[in-house]
Amino acid sequence: MVNDKQIKVYGGIDTHADTHHIAVIDAAGQRLADVEVFATAAGYQAALRFLRRCPALVSVGIECTGSYGASLTRAVREAGIDVFEVNRPNRFDRRLRGKTDVFDAYSAAEAVLSGRATAAPKGGDGFVESLRVYARPGPQH
């Protein structure tokens, strides 16, 4: 719970198949810290420990909540942290500053802070996900 005396903090996560990069910024957009974790159960726990170091954490923006970031998104939500789906950073900004995981993680946090990221994360249990059962190829005979 964030009180009035704490400076609010926002997180952002750039997800990949093998690793995730996590960054946190304050309410003024100041970059505070970032870390890379493995995309494993142990890595998700490391990510939560990193995020919990910020007692004034308001919410986290995560890229690819329905694919590469699905398991991490579940872990963060189960920890009671608000999560928003974020889109990849603007292509112009990426070209101007160079594409890095660090840049993308901070951009995700900035999207939450600015209010650009307002979409609920994909839950993995909705109507579309249930249809995927029918789209999977059955056993080959």
C-alpha atoms as a printed R data frame, in Angstrom:
    type eleno elety resid chain resno       x       y       z
1   ATOM     1    CA   MET     A     1   0.000   0.000   0.000
2   ATOM     2    CA   VAL     A     2   1.352   3.388  -1.008
3   ATOM     3    CA   ASN     A     3   1.008   6.217   1.495
4   ATOM     4    CA   ASP     A     4   1.020   9.973   0.777
5   ATOM     5    CA   LYS     A     5   4.638  10.436   1.893
6   ATOM     6    CA   GLN     A     6   6.101   7.833  -0.473
7   ATOM     7    CA   ILE     A     7   7.174   8.681  -3.994
8   ATOM     8    CA   LYS     A     8   5.193   6.455  -6.327
9   ATOM     9    CA   VAL     A     9   7.152   3.961  -8.430
10  ATOM    10    CA   TYR     A    10   6.202   2.277 -11.715
11  ATOM    11    CA   GLY     A    11   7.681  -0.850 -13.262
12  ATOM    12    CA   GLY     A    12   8.155  -2.022 -16.804
13  ATOM    13    CA   ILE     A    13   9.123  -5.424 -18.166
14  ATOM    14    CA   ASP     A    14  10.497  -6.325 -21.593
15  ATOM    15    CA   THR     A    15   9.900 -10.038 -22.135
16  ATOM    16    CA   HIS     A    16  11.718 -12.613 -24.259
17  ATOM    17    CA   ALA     A    17  11.853 -16.401 -24.521
18  ATOM    18    CA   ASP     A    18  14.919 -16.818 -22.284
19  ATOM    19    CA   THR     A    19  15.171 -13.621 -20.233
20  ATOM    20    CA   HIS     A    20  13.086 -10.676 -19.049
21  ATOM    21    CA   HIS     A    21  14.389  -7.180 -18.312
22  ATOM    22    CA   ILE     A    22  12.719  -5.246 -15.487
23  ATOM    23    CA   ALA     A    23  13.006  -1.514 -14.812
24  ATOM    24    CA   VAL     A    24  11.509   0.899 -12.287
25  ATOM    25    CA   ILE     A    25  11.004   4.654 -12.468
26  ATOM    26    CA   ASP     A    26   9.631   7.204 -10.031
27  ATOM    27    CA   ALA     A    27   6.602   9.464 -10.563
28  ATOM    28    CA   ALA     A    28   8.836  12.069 -12.242
29  ATOM    29    CA   GLY     A    29  10.108   9.513 -14.752
30  ATOM    30    CA   GLN     A    30  13.524   9.252 -13.133
31  ATOM    31    CA   ARG     A    31  15.173   5.907 -13.844
32  ATOM    32    CA   LEU     A    32  15.793   4.147 -10.537
33  ATOM    33    CA   ALA     A    33  17.045   0.632 -11.292
34  ATOM    34    CA   ASP     A    34  16.844  -2.272 -13.694
35  ATOM    35    CA   VAL     A    35  17.708  -5.956 -13.711
36  ATOM    36    CA   GLU     A    36  17.611  -8.930 -16.042
37  ATOM    37    CA   VAL     A    37  16.184 -12.264 -14.894
38  ATOM    38    CA   PHE     A    38  15.837 -15.652 -16.531
39  ATOM    39    CA   ALA     A    39  12.411 -16.674 -17.831
40  ATOM    40    CA   THR     A    40  12.107 -19.460 -15.256
41  ATOM    41    CA   ALA     A    41  10.229 -19.944 -12.006
42  ATOM    42    CA   ALA     A    42  13.366 -18.880 -10.108
43  ATOM    43    CA   GLY     A    43  13.676 -15.843 -12.383
44  ATOM    44    CA   TYR     A    44  10.072 -14.833 -11.686
45  ATOM    45    CA   GLN     A    45  10.781 -14.983  -7.954
46  ATOM    46    CA   ALA     A    46  13.892 -12.821  -8.495
47  ATOM    47    CA   ALA     A    47  11.732 -10.366 -10.436
48  ATOM    48    CA   LEU     A    48   9.231 -10.185  -7.578
49  ATOM    49    CA   ARG     A    49  12.024  -9.631  -5.039
50  ATOM    50    CA   PHE     A    50  13.351  -6.798  -7.206
51  ATOM    51    CA   LEU     A    51   9.901  -5.185  -7.545
52  ATOM    52    CA   ARG     A    52   9.147  -5.567  -3.831
53  ATOM    53    CA   ARG     A    53  12.248  -3.504  -3.014
54  ATOM    54    CA   CYS     A    54  10.028  -0.579  -4.032
55  ATOM    55    CA   PRO     A    55   7.367  -0.276  -1.316
56  ATOM    56    CA   ALA     A    56   5.621   2.497  -3.258
57  ATOM    57    CA   LEU     A    57   5.200   0.382  -6.421
58  ATOM    58    CA   VAL     A    58   1.898   1.356  -8.036
59  ATOM    59    CA   SER     A    59   1.748  -0.896 -11.102
60  ATOM    60    CA   VAL     A    60   3.812  -2.676 -13.750
61  ATOM    61    CA   GLY     A    61   3.604  -2.633 -17.532
62  ATOM    62    CA   ILE     A    62   4.509  -5.899 -19.235
63  ATOM    63    CA   GLU     A    63   5.033  -6.571 -22.939
64  ATOM    64    CA   CYS     A    64   3.607  -9.756 -24.475
65  ATOM    65    CA   THR     A    65   1.417 -10.785 -21.539
66  ATOM    66    CA   GLY     A    66  -0.169 -13.477 -23.677
67  ATOM    67    CA   SER     A    67   3.040 -15.088 -24.935
68  ATOM    68    CA   TYR     A    68   6.608 -14.602 -23.653
69  ATOM    69    CA   GLY     A    69   5.386 -12.730 -20.580
70  ATOM    70    CA   ALA     A    70   2.396 -14.932 -19.711
71  ATOM    71    CA   SER     A    71   3.971 -16.844 -16.816
72  ATOM    72    CA   LEU     A    72   5.639 -13.757 -15.376
73  ATOM    73    CA   THR     A    73   2.377 -11.825 -15.684
74  ATOM    74    CA   ARG     A    74   0.583 -14.524 -13.670
75  ATOM    75    CA   ALA     A    75   3.289 -14.429 -10.976
76  ATOM    76    CA   VAL     A    76   3.177 -10.631 -10.703
77  ATOM    77    CA   ARG     A    77  -0.634 -10.554 -10.558
78  ATOM    78    CA   GLU     A    78  -0.717 -13.355  -7.964
79  ATOM    79    CA   ALA     A    79   1.668 -11.225  -5.869
80  ATOM    80    CA   GLY     A    80  -1.042  -8.549  -5.778
81  ATOM    81    CA   ILE     A    81   0.643  -6.098  -8.148
82  ATOM    82    CA   ASP     A    82  -1.474  -4.298 -10.756
83  ATOM    83    CA   VAL     A    83  -0.393  -5.171 -14.304
84  ATOM    84    CA   PHE     A    84  -1.048  -3.461 -17.632
85  ATOM    85    CA   GLU     A    85  -0.353  -4.762 -21.128
86  ATOM    86    CA   VAL     A    86   2.042  -2.464 -22.976
87  ATOM    87    CA   ASN     A    87   2.876  -2.246 -26.650
88  ATOM    88    CA   ARG     A    88   6.387  -2.160 -28.010
89  ATOM    89    CA   PRO     A    89   7.962   1.296 -27.859
90  ATOM    90    CA   ASN     A    90   7.471   3.722 -30.711
91  ATOM    91    CA   ARG     A    91   9.631   2.705 -33.705
92  ATOM    92    CA   PHE     A    92  10.964   6.246 -34.104
93  ATOM    93    CA   ASP     A    93  12.132   6.314 -30.478
94  ATOM    94    CA   ARG     A    94  13.673   2.858 -30.856
95  ATOM    95    CA   ARG     A    95  15.652   3.964 -33.927
96  ATOM    96    CA   LEU     A    96  16.656   7.248 -32.319
97  ATOM    97    CA   ARG     A    97  17.890   5.726 -29.038
98  ATOM    98    CA   GLY     A    98  18.773   2.252 -30.228
99  ATOM    99    CA   LYS     A    99  16.837  -0.925 -29.484
100 ATOM   100    CA   THR     A   100  17.897  -2.513 -26.206
101 ATOM   101    CA   ASP     A   101  16.084  -4.551 -23.601
102 ATOM   102    CA   VAL     A   102  16.896  -1.862 -21.033
103 ATOM   103    CA   PHE     A   103  15.293   0.825 -23.231
104 ATOM   104    CA   ASP     A   104  12.202  -1.326 -23.793
105 ATOM   105    CA   ALA     A   105  11.781  -2.055 -20.062
106 ATOM   106    CA   TYR     A   106  12.020   1.630 -19.133
107 ATOM   107    CA   SER     A   107   9.641   2.486 -21.993
108 ATOM   108    CA   ALA     A   108   7.114   0.025 -20.583
109 ATOM   109    CA   ALA     A   109   7.347   1.718 -17.176
110 ATOM   110    CA   GLU     A   110   6.963   5.147 -18.819
111 ATOM   111    CA   ALA     A   111   3.860   3.928 -20.673
112 ATOM   112    CA   VAL     A   112   2.246   3.021 -17.341
113 ATOM   113    CA   LEU     A   113   3.280   6.299 -15.703
114 ATOM   114    CA   SER     A   114   1.950   8.391 -18.605
115 ATOM   115    CA   GLY     A   115  -1.339   6.513 -18.796
116 ATOM   116    CA   ARG     A   116  -0.696   5.228 -22.348
117 ATOM   117    CA   ALA     A   117  -0.817   1.649 -21.036
118 ATOM   118    CA   THR     A   118  -4.356   1.014 -19.857
119 ATOM   119    CA   ALA     A   119  -5.150  -2.430 -21.284
120 ATOM   120    CA   ALA     A   120  -5.683  -5.352 -18.963
121 ATOM   121    CA   PRO     A   121  -3.144  -8.128 -19.435
122 ATOM   122    CA   LYS     A   122  -4.173 -11.223 -21.300
123 ATOM   123    CA   GLY     A   123  -5.322 -13.738 -18.731
124 ATOM   124    CA   GLY     A   124  -4.721 -16.947 -20.617
125 ATOM   125    CA   ASP     A   125  -8.158 -18.169 -19.627
126 ATOM   126    CA   GLY     A   126 -10.564 -16.190 -21.797
127 ATOM   127    CA   PHE     A   127 -12.735 -17.077 -24.769
128 ATOM   128    CA   VAL     A   128  -9.940 -16.732 -27.344
129 ATOM   129    CA   GLU     A   129  -7.607 -18.940 -25.330
130 ATOM   130    CA   SER     A   130 -10.287 -21.604 -24.992
131 ATOM   131    CA   LEU     A   131 -10.703 -21.684 -28.773
132 ATOM   132    CA   ARG     A   132  -7.036 -22.565 -29.158
133 ATOM   133    CA   VAL     A   133  -7.869 -26.043 -27.874
134 ATOM   134    CA   TYR     A   134  -9.853 -26.623 -31.071
135 ATOM   135    CA   ALA     A   135  -7.115 -25.133 -33.272
136 ATOM   136    CA   ARG     A   136  -4.424 -27.502 -31.999
137 ATOM   137    CA   PRO     A   137  -3.733 -30.451 -34.247
138 ATOM   138    CA   GLY     A   138  -4.904 -33.715 -32.787
139 ATOM   139    CA   PRO     A   139  -2.907 -36.940 -32.516
140 ATOM   140    CA   GLN     A   140  -1.572 -38.185 -35.798
141 ATOM   141    CA   HIS     A   141  -2.687 -41.730 -36.722
